[in-house]
Structure formats: C-alpha cells, structure tokens
Amino acid sequence: MIDEKRRPKINITRTLPKQNAYTLALDNEFKDFAFNEERAPLNKGKWRSEVFHAAESVPLDLEIGTGSGMHFAHHANKYPDRFLVGLELKYKPLIQTIRRAQAQGKKNSAICRYHAFNIDLLFEKNELNNVYIHFPDPWVTPRKPKNRVVNRAILSELYEMQRSGSFLEFKTDSREYFLWSMDEFKETKYQVEYQTLNLYAEDTIYKRENYQTTFEKIFVKQGIEINFIKAWKK
Ligand SMILES: C[S@@+](CC[C@H](N)C(=O)[O-])C[C@H]1O[C@@H](n2cnc3c(N)ncnc32)[C@H](O)[C@@H]1O
C-alpha cells in the first residue's frame, strides 16, 4: 500500500503561471494520447477500452521515467500488437516520447505526466503486463533512498497491477541503488529470473536482447557497469 503521507505534491499543468509549447501540446496536439495529472487517472481500469479501443486480452505494458523516449518508441514499434503507457514528469521529454513513438503513425502508445509514487491512482489490479524501469534517478546525492521509485511499496503495487505471466525489468548505473533495491525485491512476491551487477560482462541473452537507452549509452561510454534485474509475476 502506498503510504498516504508520502504522496508527492506536484503542480497541476493547467494552473502553471506560464504555458509553453510542451505544456500546450500535452492538452492539444497529443490530447488523445498524452494525459496530464488531472486526465490520466480518469483512465484507471479503462486504458484498453477507452484509450486504445481494444479488447481486454491485448497486452498493455508500462514504462516508468521514459526520458526522451528512445526505448519507449523502440518498444512501441517493435511490438505493434501490444499497447504501452509511459510515465514522465518533465514536459519536454514527455512530448518527445509520445512524438517519437507515434512518428510512424502507429497509435499503440500513450504518455502521462504522472509521478510514479501515485501509480495506484492510474491502474487497477490486473491491468498491466510487462513493466520497464530504466535508469531512474538514484537519489544518492543527496542521499534520499525514500525518493527511490524501486522500493518495496511501489514494487508491491506494480505486482498487484500486473497480470500473471508478466515481467518487470529494472536497470541502473547506480550500484548503491541496485543493492538497496535487491533488499526491497526480497520483500515482494516477485520471482527473480536473472540479476547481474554487470550486464555486459558475459554474452547472455539479456545482453544480446538489451536495448541501450539514452542514459545507458552515456554510462557505458564512461565504463560504468550496468546493473540489471528481470523478475516475474508467475
Ligand atoms: C535518468 S532519466 C532516464 C531516462 C530513460 N529511462 C533512459 O534510460 O534514458 C530518469 C527519468 O525519469 C523521470 N522521473 C524521475 N522521477 C520520476 C517519477 N517519480 N515519476 C515519473 N518519472 C520520473 C525523469 O524526469 C527522467 O526523465
């Protein structure tokens, strides 16, 4: 359960003193597929039927913290028969994400300006399939682990929202965050399929099938080892 005292307060786009091209695109150009903090929760339990006009059986994946959306667009294009919802807080990357994903005309993705700590307000139990969390802010300087997205409360919420036979993938450059989150995973029902402190050390299927995100490319270039875990709701 999300701790009500830890619910983040975020500004409402509509009430910002100054709008810009990105805040306006959210409610105009992309209004059917980009949802601000007020409109996004109206889709709870209805993502497939109301947003994508699809059957309940079609897979619906989630990416938390899309950044500029390179992986998000890659996923949307690689899997035209799945739907994908992204969460992002910053306006520019949020619009870049949906623009990139829909550039080739396929409308199988949607983005929300939404804080991951409020995830329980966006999805019903059993509404999601696979979940991707790539390089979330590590909160090591300043050291504030309570702000980390991959914590036992959010993981447990995600677990309940996922359908059986779905996985969660988490990658980070921060060894400190990763080791901390491994203890968090142990407090959940997830079954770990594979975890490593160095994704690129061995020639595994996880390395071969890995899509390098924007942040990952930067870290790999700097010689930083990539921590990776794939865990299942069986
Ligand atoms: C370090 S970037 C990684 C972006 C991308 N996943 C990648 O690997 O290149 C983290 C992103 O998560 C977003 N973010 C941070 N905290 C978030 C939260 N609580 N909910 C949703 N998005 C968040 C940030 O705005 C930022 O774009």
The ligand as a Gaussian input file, in Angstrom:
#p B3LYP/6-31G(d) Opt

LIG

0 1
 C       17.784000       9.432000     -15.611000
 S       16.390000       9.621000     -16.611000
 C       16.345000       8.085000     -17.553000
 C       15.543000       8.210000     -18.808000
 C       15.454000       6.924000     -19.678000
 N       14.701000       5.894000     -18.989000
 C       16.806000       6.421000     -20.078000
 O       17.187000       5.347000     -19.588000
 O       17.467000       7.082000     -20.894000
 C       15.054000       9.421000     -15.473000
 C       13.739000       9.976000     -15.987000
 O       12.710000       9.642000     -15.055000
 C       11.869000      10.781000     -14.857000
 N       11.332000      10.656000     -13.500000
 C       12.014000      10.888000     -12.351000
 N       11.235000      10.645000     -11.287000
 C       10.031000      10.233000     -11.771000
 C        8.812000       9.850000     -11.169000
 N        8.693000       9.822000      -9.841000
 N        7.774000       9.510000     -11.962000
 C        7.906000       9.543000     -13.315000
 N        9.051000       9.894000     -13.944000
 C       10.091000      10.244000     -13.190000
 C       12.782000      11.971000     -15.043000
 O       12.056000      13.138000     -15.399000
 C       13.736000      11.497000     -16.133000
 O       13.276000      11.834000     -17.420000

